[in-house]
Amino acid sequence: MPASILGEVGHLLDAASIREKATRISCPSCGSGHVAQVLGDNGGISYVCTACGHSWS
């Protein structure tokens, strides 16, 4: 990105990076951060741990 654009949006990129780190989900079974978000049977959101296979919603 050109320096002039970075100067204008740099604070937004920093905030997005902080928000991304704050919203990471860990598996309640094994504690792994390797979690996938999937569409549940009833249209809701469910999660599955790709490390141990545990799923939850």
C-alpha positions in Angstrom: 0.0 0.0 0.0 1.3 3.5 -0.7 2.6 5.3 2.3 -0.1 8.1 2.0 -2.9 5.5 2.1 -1.3 3.6 5.0 -1.1 6.9 6.9 -4.8 7.3 6.5 -6.0 3.8 7.2 -3.2 2.4 9.4 -5.2 2.8 12.6 -8.1 0.9 11.1 -5.8 -2.0 10.2 -4.4 -2.0 13.7 -7.9 -2.1 15.2 -9.0 -4.9 12.9 -5.9 -7.0 13.9 -6.7 -6.5 17.6 -10.4 -7.4 17.0 -9.4 -10.6 15.1 -7.2 -11.8 17.9 -9.8 -11.0 20.5 -12.5 -13.1 18.8 -10.6 -16.3 18.3 -12.4 -19.4 19.5 -10.8 -22.3 21.3 -12.1 -25.8 21.5 -13.7 -26.4 25.0 -12.6 -30.0 24.9 -8.9 -29.8 24.0 -8.2 -26.1 24.0 -7.0 -26.0 20.3 -7.4 -22.8 18.3 -8.0 -24.9 15.1 -11.8 -24.4 15.0 -14.0 -24.2 11.9 -17.3 -22.5 11.8 -20.0 -24.5 10.1 -23.7 -24.1 9.3 -25.8 -26.2 11.6 -28.8 -28.4 10.7 -31.3 -25.8 11.8 -29.6 -22.9 10.1 -27.6 -21.8 13.1 -23.9 -21.6 13.5 -21.9 -24.5 14.9 -18.2 -25.1 15.5 -16.0 -28.1 15.0 -12.4 -28.5 16.2 -10.2 -29.8 13.4 -7.7 -31.0 15.9 -9.9 -33.4 18.0 -13.2 -33.5 16.1 -15.3 -32.1 19.0 -18.3 -30.1 17.8 -20.5 -27.6 19.6 -22.9 -24.7 19.0 
